[in-house]
Amino acid sequence: MLPADFSRLGDEVVALCEAGVDRFQFDVMDGRFVPNLTFGPDVIASVRDRTEKPFEAHLMVEAPDELAHRYVEAGCEMLIVHAEACPHLHRTLGHIRDLGAQPAVALNPSTPASEVAHVLDLLDMVLVMTVNPGWGGQPYISTMEPKVAEIRAMADAGGHDIDIEVDGGIAPTTIAGAAAAGANFLVAGSALYRDPEGLGHAVEDLRARATEAVAGA
């Protein structure tokens, strides 16, 4: 939702639903863990009634445990925390589950896949960042694709039925590599709004490219 028009956020949610998106990710930034400020829980709550599609909060914050309950109350079914911000990751994930939300972990580009090796049993999803978090519109870091494949292999070997999401620089020219590596959720922001043929075409085009890449993998 980062590239959306914040002055008409509810209408943007409706437009994206009509375009065919599967769910919504809100990039929550605190100006400390990343150098930007974005969505507070009240803003998210204000548009929750505009769709029944799932909301996920990507908590790019220094103290996710303190804020988690606010985003669950705002209507987010999934909370994504950064491994780099959680010194007691098991406790944080358990806290999210106790709040009634699905726990997920994000990894910055420089953070190895091994950071989630011992919490896969507690997760619904792993998010592999293919940009450094903080700003939209950054170029895709293709060298993260082996990390996606590594996490998929770890999950499969351990019998963990988890999703793998990729976020950052997803566009028509990059989505195939992420999907072929094993990601089954792909976050697109700038690419949707930059498509000259509109949101609906952007969603359809990205989905078709990802599907083709998986079929050929």
N, C-alpha and C positions, 0 to 999 in steps of 0.2 A: 504493500500500500504506500510505500515511500514516495513514488512519483505522482500520486493522486493529488487532485486539487483539494487541499484541506478545507477550503471554504465551503465545499459542497460534498463532504465526505460520504454522507448517506446516499446521495445520488450516484456517487462513484461506485459504491458497493452494489447498488442495483444494476448499474451498467455492466459491471464485471460479471455479475451473475448471468445477465442476459448474454454476455459474450461466451459463457460456458466454462468459467473457472471452476475448479474442484473445491478450493478452500482459500481462506484469506490468511496471510501472514502479516502481523503488525510488528515492525521493527522498533522495539522499545530501547531507547538510548538515554543514558543518564548524564552525558557530558563529562564523565569521569573514566569509565571503562573504555568508552569511545568518545571522540571529540564532537559530539552532536547531541541535540536534545530533540525528542520526537513525541511519541504517543503516551499520554498518561492513561490510567485506567478509566477515568471518566469519559474521555474522548471515545475510547473503544466501546464502552457501555452505551454511549449515545447512538451508535449505529447497529447495535446487536439485533434490534428488532427488524432490520431491513432485509435480513436473510436468515434462512435456516442452515446454511452451509457452515462448516466448522471454522472456528477462529483459532489461530495459534499465535501466541505471543513469543517473539524471539527476544529474550531478555538480555540485552547487551548492557548489563549493569554490574556494578561492583558488589551489591548486596542483594542477590536474588531471593534469599530466604525471607528477607524483611518485606519484600514487595509481592511475593507470589500470591498471597491470598487476595490481594486487590485485583489482580488480573483474572483470577478464577471467578471472583464475584462479578467482574465486568463481562463475563461470558466466554472466556477463552477455554476451550476444551483441552488444549495442549499448551504446556509451557516448556520452552527450550532455554536451557541455561548453558553458559559457557564453562567448559571444564577449567579454563584458566582462572575463572572467578570463584570457584568453589573448592576451598581447601578440604572440605568434608563432603565430597561428592555423593557418597552413599546416603548420608543424612539428608542432603538437599533433595535428592530424587525421592526418597521415602516421604519427605514432607509434602512434595507435590502430589504424590499418589494419595496421601492421607487427605489432601484437600479435595480430592475427587477429580483431579485432572490427569492427563497422560503426561508422563515425564519424558523429556528428550534432552540430549546433550549436543552442543555445537562445538566444533573444533576449528580454531583459527588455522590459516594456512601453514604456519610453522609448527603447529602442535601435531605430534605423531598419532597415528591410529591406535597405538598401544595405550593411550590415555583412557580409552573406553573398553579395553579388553576385559577388565574385571567388573564392569557394571552392565554388561549387555543383558544380563538376566533381569535388570531393573528397568529397562528402557522399552519404550514404544518406537523410538526413532533416534537415529544419529544424523546430525546435520553437518555436512562437510562444507566449510566456507571456501569458495573459489575466488574470493577477494578478501582483503583485510577489512573487517567490519567498520562501519562508521558513516559511509556515504554510498549513495546509489550511483549507478552509471560508470562503475569502474571496469577495467578490462578483465576478462576471465583468465584465471591462472590454470592453464591446462595441465600443469604438472601435479595437480591435485587428483587427477583421475586414477592414478595407481593407489592413492589412499582410499578412494571410494571402493575400488576392487578389493583392497586388503580388508576393509571393514566388512564388505559383503561376504568374503571368504571366511572371516572369523565368525560371523553370525551363523552362516550355514553350517560350519564345522561344529559349532556348539549347540545347534538345534534351536537357535533363537529367531523367532519370527518377528523381525523388526523391519521398519521402513528405513531407507536411506534417502536423505534429502540433500540436494545441492543448491546452494544459494550464492549468487554473485556472477554477474556477467552472462547469465543465460540468455541466449539469442539464437536466431536461426543458424548461425555459423558455429555455435558451440554446444548446442543442446544434445547433438548426437553423441559426442564423446562422453558426456556425463551419463547419459542413459545407457550406453553400451558398457560403461564401466560398472554398472550395477545400481545406479540411483533410480528409484521409482517415484520420487516426488521431486519436482524441479520448480524452483521459485523464479519467476520472471517479473520484473518491474518495468524498468526502462524500455525493454524490448516491446512490451505491450503498448505503451503509450507512444512509441516512436513509429509504429507501423502506419504508413500513410493510408492503408486500406481499413484501418480501424481495429478496435479491440477484438471483435469477433474473428476477423481474419487472422490476427496475431495468435490468438489461442488455438485456432484450428491448425494453423501452419506449424506452430511449435509442437503440438500434440502429434501431428502426423510425422514430423521428423524424428521425434523420440520413439514413436512406435516402430518406425522403419529401422532405426538403429538397433533396437532390442531384438527385432526379428532377425537381423543380420549378424547379431553378435555370436 
